[in-house]
Amino acid sequence: MPRGKYAPEFKTKLVLEVLRGERELGAIAAEHNLNPNMLRNWKAEFLEHASSVFEERGKAEREAKRKEAAVKKERDKMLKTIGQLTIERNFLQDCFRAVGQPIPEFDPEKHL
């Protein structure tokens, strides 16, 4: 791999191998032609940021719930509007019938 261009998955795989403790850090680094200090730095960074995995997931879950609530609120608002418009339309149709007039047809193409 080119210098400084290691995929996060690759780094994670090696750090987890080091943390398992089945082999020495130096052996793992040598097998992958890495400087042992680089692998130590990756391990330190991994451990330092390990708690953020759970924070980000919690943050993402909260954000998803917030978006879901906003969508539900918007849906409820639209359904309320549809209900109100239906009541108004029915009232107007009854008014036309009461005075003996034909109910006007609505052509959406003319009203765009």
Contacts in CASP RR format, 6 or more apart in sequence:
PFRMAT RR
TARGET T0000
AUTHOR 0000-0000-0000
METHOD contacts of the structure
MODEL  1
MPRGKYAPEFKTKLVLEVLRGERELGAIAAEHNLNPNMLRNWKAEFLEHA
SSVFEERGKAEREAKRKEAAVKKERDKMLKTIGQLTIERNFLQDCFRAVG
QPIPEFDPEKHL
1 10 0 8 1.000
11 42 0 8 1.000
11 46 0 8 1.000
12 46 0 8 1.000
14 28 0 8 1.000
14 32 0 8 1.000
14 34 0 8 1.000
14 39 0 8 1.000
14 42 0 8 1.000
15 39 0 8 1.000
15 42 0 8 1.000
15 43 0 8 1.000
15 46 0 8 1.000
17 23 0 8 1.000
17 28 0 8 1.000
18 25 0 8 1.000
18 28 0 8 1.000
18 39 0 8 1.000
18 43 0 8 1.000
19 43 0 8 1.000
25 36 0 8 1.000
25 39 0 8 1.000
25 40 0 8 1.000
25 43 0 8 1.000
26 36 0 8 1.000
26 39 0 8 1.000
28 34 0 8 1.000
28 39 0 8 1.000
29 35 0 8 1.000
29 36 0 8 1.000
29 38 0 8 1.000
29 39 0 8 1.000
30 36 0 8 1.000
93 103 0 8 1.000
96 102 0 8 1.000
96 103 0 8 1.000
96 104 0 8 1.000
97 103 0 8 1.000
END
